[in-house]
Amino acid sequence: MSTGFVWHELYMWHDTGGYALYRHPGLDVEPYQHAENPDTKRRFRNVLEVAGLWDDLVPIKPRQATVAEITRFHDADYVERIRTLSAKAGGEAGDNTPFGRGSYEIAALGAGGVIEAVDAVLAGKVDNAYALVRPPGHHAEANRGRGFCIFGNAALAALHAMAERGINRIATVDWDTHHGNGTQSAFWTDPRVLTMSLHQDRCFPTDSGMVEENGADAGAGTNINIPLPPGSGVGAYVSAFERVVIPALEKFKPELIIVPSGFDAGGYDPLGRQMLHSDGYREMTAMLLDAAARLCDGRLVLCHEGGYSAATLPYMGMAVMETLLGRRGTLEDPFLPALQAMGQQALQPHQTQTIDHCVALLDRIP
């Protein structure tokens, strides 16, 4: 299969400052490194080259999303505020979302990169695509940045596909360990988009992502949250895919699937408490590829979100890319045996209870 790949060096130049994980430095917090920094993304890109996969990827050149494209979701006043601050010294986009000079242009390039990936797949230039963009997007809301996210990359790409490419039904499958609250809010009342989020229960934001959040008005039934308990491993994630995600896709019958792809459900991530490993991501990707082939001519686009373990994330990303490409590279994941050996990787009874609760949501999909 041909797999497109979005990458630009400017994504690495988005400046999140000397925060300690996500806390502002000061007299009580020594300056350190913000969790959302370039390392994980750059190392992801680099391991693809070292593994012999880079030359197999079809480059997709990103562009800056226009103001008209961005304001399909975001308030014009918010967009202008980000642009004004970015032209000076930067600032704070909202909740835990610092940025530096020039980050407006970089965030627009990130949103535009995902739009270009969607266009390439819809035009048949590639079979599927991965957009390794930065900053991430799935927490951004209409009028504020949140959780390191400035613009809602996946939401903007979906809105573009519907407005400009004649797509009428889209599904998003968010496997970041934090709830995709921004994408959920973008389509809360929109029956054309089925939004699904598998995340650690009340990790971030702590006030969203509950099973009961199911969409409203015309969009009732088109939002599905699967808040997995902390400590969930591959068994829980695969069960959630088998019993909820794939059946939901089969019922909704999307014309395009977009995956906000965070790797912070990995077992060594500092901002999550889940236990996924590279083979888990490999298996979930394979299941989505199969569903896309059966339901929407293989149209599958992944856009990068979170993931903060610079050592382990590249191999999880490599597993996804190998699955999209349909071939293995020359490297093995050196962290895989240790993560596989962790206790309770298999599905646990309390995890089954959560998934049971979510299965009932399938009947509500219009």
C-alpha angles and dihedrals in degrees: 000000000000114000124194122214129200117205136150130172090227089069086069092054095066102119119218095171135224098316122147101242092307104333120107111244119243142123089317100039123050113224113258135143127313113241090234099063133135098263101086093046096045092048090048090055092045096051089056089059094045091048091055095247101108097082091052092061122093108229115233112198113223126219133191114272110239124243088250090055094046093048091058082086110007127068113255092232091055093049091049091049091054091047093049094048091044091056089058123035100314125246143187120319093196134285110021094333113124120171139178139221112311096017093121090064092044093049090049088050089052093052091044091050092059090046090053091049090053091048092050092052094044091049091052094241089128133012095230138348146210121208110203094195136157141239097041121236120197096097096049114112130201095267105023146032117245139183095007091311124121105173127020099247099182093041092050091049091051092049089049092051091053096042100041109019104043096244112153105180125041132171125202120200111192114193097171109125090239122072116266093231095155095054089045091053093048092061103025093125099024115104092193094073127058107202118197128179128186107192145145109278111264095342095130129016090020092199099055143051099066122152090243092065097094107149129270142242110352089356095056109137095017099099119074124183122190105190101190119199119255110271095040113153137186093297093060095044094048091047090051089051094047096045104032117009101047095040089049091053091048091052096044095043100206124200090215135021121209120190120201092210116207122165097198091107085075116120096247099042115129095214100048140047102213127113109223121145135191095275089054091056089044091055095046091049091051091051091051092047090053092048092047091050091053099040112029112016091270094297103162127153125179122196123194120250128158137345123135109188103100092190100052106026096076091062092049089051090047090054090054092048093048089053093049091049094044096231141081125245127221097267132080124209105256091197096052099089093053093048093046090053094056114118120259097020085139120083111282127210095246090051090051089055091057092048091047088057091052095048088070089065091070091076090059097057108111 
